[in-house]
Amino acid sequence: MDGIILINKEKHITSHDVVYNLRKILKEKKCGHTGTLDPLATGLLIILFGKYTKLSSFLYNDTKTYDVKILFGIQTNTLDVTGDVIERKFVNKIDNLDNVLKSIKGEIEYYPPMFSAIKINGKKLYSYARMNIEVERKLKKSFIYDVIKLDDLEYENDFAYLNIRLKVSSGTYIRSIVDIIGKRLDFPCTVYDLCRIEIGDLKLCNSYNLTDIINNNYKFIDCYDLLKIYYEIVKVDKETALYLKNGREFNHSKLKDKITVFCENDIIGIYQYVDNKYKALRIWN
């Protein structure tokens, strides 16, 4: 089975759990996901089947949009509510919120969280974190395209809650961005809830949960609709497609460094511009 499905991941399961369940439900061994979500997070996952699993290493540099609920008054070692509390502070009034939210727009630098899957010396950071070992990390750059306050601060039981929407560059650690907001407001805070609602132009409202898949209530999305988020698309006729599927270079005026070539709705390949020609990075036969 070759296809691409948008899945709405539930809370408290991993992205790998989603793939495992889909393999069993659809009886398809070749299945993978792009853009991991933490177990706490819900929302949009792109799931690839069959020949499209080969796309996974080419899907990057997209924008992602998240709805985030922030809890002010505590900080945890994981920067979300699944972790151990390491700091508390009574919250009765938070000033300067709007200015701080505006201040994080644009390029931002931060250290990725210790509870993350980044590898250092062959070991994932969260493995060090679970042993209470702090590891030196390199600064990471992300871009915050938009910050929207979805409602006003809500004060409750010595804490405060805030819902915001963040549109960010690929690979951004939302937990770290929330931590920066807290530090600029001089309050410990943590991620209370997180939902990914968009990946590029793909939207959560067009996704399916695992129950939908079990009930055969789903549709595949076009490979074209997915790849136009990441690459400039070039369409060719059937004769040219056959020529390219034999591994030939693609003579075309330069558009972007990487392009995707389609014949009708069928992907031919992903190409990179080298020495005044497009050379194939991957061909689909």
VOKEBA-48641 format. One line per field, with one value per residue (C-alpha): residue number from 1; residue in three letters; x, y, z. Coordinates in nm, 2 decimals, decimal comma. Example, Ala and Ser with C-alpha at 12.3 -4.5 7.8 and 13.67 -1.06 7.14 Angstrom:
2
num	(1  2)
residuo	(ALA  SER)
u	(1,23  1,37)
v	(-0,45  -0,11)
w	(0,78  0,71)
// end
This chain:
285
num	(1  2  3  4  5  6  7  8  9  10  11  12  13  14  15  16  17  18  19  20  21  22  23  24  25  26  27  28  29  30  31  32  33  34  35  36  37  38  39  40  41  42  43  44  45  46  47  48  49  50  51  52  53  54  55  56  57  58  59  60  61  62  63  64  65  66  67  68  69  70  71  72  73  74  75  76  77  78  79  80  81  82  83  84  85  86  87  88  89  90  91  92  93  94  95  96  97  98  99  100  101  102  103  104  105  106  107  108  109  110  111  112  113  114  115  116  117  118  119  120  121  122  123  124  125  126  127  128  129  130  131  132  133  134  135  136  137  138  139  140  141  142  143  144  145  146  147  148  149  150  151  152  153  154  155  156  157  158  159  160  161  162  163  164  165  166  167  168  169  170  171  172  173  174  175  176  177  178  179  180  181  182  183  184  185  186  187  188  189  190  191  192  193  194  195  196  197  198  199  200  201  202  203  204  205  206  207  208  209  210  211  212  213  214  215  216  217  218  219  220  221  222  223  224  225  226  227  228  229  230  231  232  233  234  235  236  237  238  239  240  241  242  243  244  245  246  247  248  249  250  251  252  253  254  255  256  257  258  259  260  261  262  263  264  265  266  267  268  269  270  271  272  273  274  275  276  277  278  279  280  281  282  283  284  285)
residuo	(MET  ASP  GLY  ILE  ILE  LEU  ILE  ASN  LYS  GLU  LYS  HIS  ILE  THR  SER  HIS  ASP  VAL  VAL  TYR  ASN  LEU  ARG  LYS  ILE  LEU  LYS  GLU  LYS  LYS  CYS  GLY  HIS  THR  GLY  THR  LEU  ASP  PRO  LEU  ALA  THR  GLY  LEU  LEU  ILE  ILE  LEU  PHE  GLY  LYS  TYR  THR  LYS  LEU  SER  SER  PHE  LEU  TYR  ASN  ASP  THR  LYS  THR  TYR  ASP  VAL  LYS  ILE  LEU  PHE  GLY  ILE  GLN  THR  ASN  THR  LEU  ASP  VAL  THR  GLY  ASP  VAL  ILE  GLU  ARG  LYS  PHE  VAL  ASN  LYS  ILE  ASP  ASN  LEU  ASP  ASN  VAL  LEU  LYS  SER  ILE  LYS  GLY  GLU  ILE  GLU  TYR  TYR  PRO  PRO  MET  PHE  SER  ALA  ILE  LYS  ILE  ASN  GLY  LYS  LYS  LEU  TYR  SER  TYR  ALA  ARG  MET  ASN  ILE  GLU  VAL  GLU  ARG  LYS  LEU  LYS  LYS  SER  PHE  ILE  TYR  ASP  VAL  ILE  LYS  LEU  ASP  ASP  LEU  GLU  TYR  GLU  ASN  ASP  PHE  ALA  TYR  LEU  ASN  ILE  ARG  LEU  LYS  VAL  SER  SER  GLY  THR  TYR  ILE  ARG  SER  ILE  VAL  ASP  ILE  ILE  GLY  LYS  ARG  LEU  ASP  PHE  PRO  CYS  THR  VAL  TYR  ASP  LEU  CYS  ARG  ILE  GLU  ILE  GLY  ASP  LEU  LYS  LEU  CYS  ASN  SER  TYR  ASN  LEU  THR  ASP  ILE  ILE  ASN  ASN  ASN  TYR  LYS  PHE  ILE  ASP  CYS  TYR  ASP  LEU  LEU  LYS  ILE  TYR  TYR  GLU  ILE  VAL  LYS  VAL  ASP  LYS  GLU  THR  ALA  LEU  TYR  LEU  LYS  ASN  GLY  ARG  GLU  PHE  ASN  HIS  SER  LYS  LEU  LYS  ASP  LYS  ILE  THR  VAL  PHE  CYS  GLU  ASN  ASP  ILE  ILE  GLY  ILE  TYR  GLN  TYR  VAL  ASP  ASN  LYS  TYR  LYS  ALA  LEU  ARG  ILE  TRP  ASN)
u	(0,00  0,14  -0,01  0,00  -0,24  -0,28  -0,32  -0,44  -0,22  -0,38  -0,23  0,00  0,11  0,43  0,45  0,61  0,30  0,09  0,30  0,29  -0,09  -0,13  0,09  -0,14  -0,47  -0,37  -0,15  0,13  0,49  0,64  0,51  0,67  0,61  0,77  0,80  0,79  0,54  0,61  0,37  0,21  0,13  -0,16  -0,22  -0,10  0,13  0,22  0,22  0,39  0,32  0,49  0,70  0,63  0,83  1,14  1,02  1,09  1,45  1,34  1,06  1,21  1,22  0,84  0,66  0,46  0,17  0,09  -0,17  0,00  -0,14  0,12  0,11  0,27  0,39  0,59  0,88  0,96  1,28  1,12  0,96  0,62  0,37  0,50  0,82  0,93  0,87  1,20  1,07  0,75  0,64  0,30  0,13  -0,12  -0,04  0,17  0,26  0,41  0,28  0,19  0,53  0,71  0,50  0,60  0,96  1,00  0,90  1,17  1,49  1,56  1,85  1,82  1,97  1,76  1,61  1,79  1,48  1,51  1,62  1,93  2,23  2,56  2,85  2,61  2,36  2,03  2,00  1,71  1,93  2,17  1,88  1,73  2,07  2,07  2,37  2,38  2,55  2,68  2,47  2,51  2,29  2,00  1,84  1,47  1,23  0,90  0,68  0,38  0,26  -0,12  -0,27  -0,59  -0,74  -0,66  -0,46  -0,67  -0,57  -0,66  -0,53  -0,21  -0,13  -0,20  -0,28  -0,25  -0,34  -0,13  -0,07  0,28  0,38  0,75  1,03  1,08  1,26  1,16  1,14  0,81  0,90  1,21  1,02  0,77  1,06  1,20  0,86  0,86  1,21  1,13  0,83  1,03  0,79  0,86  0,64  0,58  0,39  0,05  -0,10  0,03  -0,14  0,01  -0,26  -0,07  0,23  0,28  -0,06  -0,17  -0,44  -0,55  -0,91  -0,83  -0,67  -0,80  -0,77  -0,70  -1,07  -1,14  -0,87  -1,02  -1,36  -1,21  -1,32  -1,02  -0,87  -0,51  -0,37  -0,20  0,18  0,17  -0,02  0,25  0,56  0,45  0,50  0,87  0,98  0,91  0,72  0,80  0,55  0,67  0,51  0,51  0,80  1,02  0,91  1,03  1,36  1,41  1,31  1,61  1,83  1,91  1,99  1,72  1,81  1,61  1,68  1,76  1,46  1,56  1,84  1,60  1,29  1,04  0,94  0,59  0,41  0,04  0,00  0,29  0,61  0,92  1,20  1,36  1,65  1,93  2,09  2,46  2,69  2,41  2,18  1,94  2,07  1,85  1,87  1,59  1,39  1,06  0,99)
v	(0,00  0,34  0,64  0,94  0,99  1,28  1,15  1,33  1,19  1,13  1,23  1,00  0,78  0,82  0,89  0,54  0,40  0,55  0,39  0,05  0,06  0,17  -0,12  -0,36  -0,20  -0,16  -0,47  -0,26  -0,31  -0,01  0,28  0,58  0,93  1,27  1,53  1,35  1,47  1,43  1,19  1,49  1,65  1,59  1,69  1,65  1,38  1,29  0,92  0,76  0,42  0,20  0,37  0,71  0,61  0,71  1,07  1,09  1,22  1,49  1,65  1,94  2,32  2,35  2,58  2,43  2,59  2,49  2,58  2,59  2,61  2,75  2,70  2,98  2,92  2,60  2,47  2,11  1,93  1,83  2,18  2,02  1,89  1,53  1,62  1,67  2,02  2,20  2,55  2,71  3,07  3,22  3,40  3,67  3,91  3,89  4,22  4,31  3,99  4,14  4,30  3,97  3,78  4,04  4,01  3,65  3,70  3,67  3,47  3,33  3,14  2,90  2,57  2,27  2,10  1,82  1,60  1,58  1,32  1,52  1,29  1,39  1,14  0,88  0,91  1,09  1,39  1,25  0,95  1,18  1,38  1,06  1,01  1,37  1,45  1,80  1,80  2,10  2,18  2,40  2,70  2,64  2,89  2,90  3,15  3,25  3,37  3,46  3,47  3,50  3,53  3,32  3,45  3,64  3,51  3,29  3,29  2,99  2,83  3,04  2,96  3,13  2,98  3,12  2,98  3,10  3,00  2,98  2,95  2,84  2,71  2,33  2,17  2,44  2,31  2,46  2,37  2,59  2,88  2,86  2,86  3,18  3,35  3,26  3,38  3,72  3,75  3,64  3,35  2,98  2,81  2,49  2,35  2,23  2,13  2,12  2,06  2,08  2,22  2,29  2,16  2,41  2,42  2,09  2,13  1,92  1,95  1,72  1,45  1,12  0,94  0,57  0,49  0,65  0,42  0,11  0,21  0,26  0,63  0,80  0,93  0,95  1,29  1,35  1,33  1,65  1,84  1,73  1,80  2,15  2,25  2,17  2,20  2,38  2,14  2,08  1,89  1,69  1,48  1,10  1,08  1,30  1,10  0,78  0,94  1,06  0,73  0,58  0,79  1,07  1,43  1,69  1,99  2,28  2,64  2,69  2,74  2,64  2,42  2,13  2,05  1,77  1,64  1,50  1,35  1,41  1,30  1,05  1,15  1,10  1,22  1,48  1,67  1,90  2,16  2,07  2,20  2,37  2,06  1,89  1,56  1,30  1,26  1,00  0,84  0,66  0,39)
w	(0,00  -0,10  0,06  0,29  0,58  0,82  1,18  1,49  1,76  2,10  2,43  2,63  2,34  2,14  1,76  1,74  1,90  1,63  1,36  1,54  1,56  1,20  1,08  1,26  1,15  0,79  0,77  0,61  0,73  0,55  0,76  0,92  1,04  1,01  1,28  1,62  1,89  2,26  2,44  2,61  2,28  2,05  1,69  1,34  1,23  0,87  0,82  0,51  0,37  0,11  -0,15  0,02  0,33  0,12  0,15  0,52  0,49  0,24  0,45  0,65  0,66  0,69  0,93  1,22  1,42  1,78  2,03  2,37  2,72  2,96  3,34  3,53  3,89  3,85  3,65  3,59  3,48  3,15  3,09  3,08  3,33  3,30  3,48  3,84  3,99  4,05  4,12  4,26  4,28  4,39  4,10  4,17  3,88  3,57  3,41  3,07  2,91  2,57  2,53  2,62  2,37  2,10  2,20  2,11  1,75  1,49  1,52  1,87  2,02  2,31  2,44  2,35  2,66  2,83  2,79  2,41  2,15  2,04  2,04  2,20  2,20  2,06  2,34  2,35  2,58  2,77  2,87  3,04  3,20  3,35  3,52  3,64  3,42  3,27  2,93  2,74  2,44  2,14  2,10  1,86  1,64  1,56  1,40  1,55  1,27  1,48  1,84  1,91  2,25  2,23  2,55  2,87  3,16  3,39  3,76  3,97  4,29  4,31  3,94  3,61  3,27  2,92  2,58  2,29  1,92  1,79  1,42  1,42  1,20  1,18  1,47  1,72  2,08  2,21  2,57  2,54  2,39  2,68  2,92  2,76  2,80  3,17  3,23  3,06  3,29  3,59  3,66  3,65  3,39  3,20  2,91  3,04  2,70  2,34  2,01  1,66  1,44  1,11  0,92  0,63  0,46  0,61  0,88  1,18  1,07  0,77  0,99  1,13  1,46  1,50  1,55  1,21  1,05  1,22  1,08  0,73  0,76  0,60  0,28  0,16  0,07  -0,26  -0,26  -0,46  -0,19  0,07  -0,14  -0,25  0,11  0,09  -0,27  -0,60  -0,82  -1,19  -1,41  -1,71  -1,98  -1,99  -2,24  -2,02  -1,71  -1,86  -1,96  -1,60  -1,44  -1,62  -1,39  -1,64  -1,54  -1,58  -1,80  -1,67  -1,59  -1,22  -0,99  -0,64  -0,53  -0,49  -0,68  -0,71  -1,05  -1,12  -1,41  -1,36  -0,99  -0,99  -0,83  -1,05  -0,82  -0,61  -0,77  -0,67  -0,88  -0,95  -1,23  -1,42  -1,41  -1,18  -1,06  -0,89  -0,51  -0,52  -0,80  -0,76  -1,02)
// end
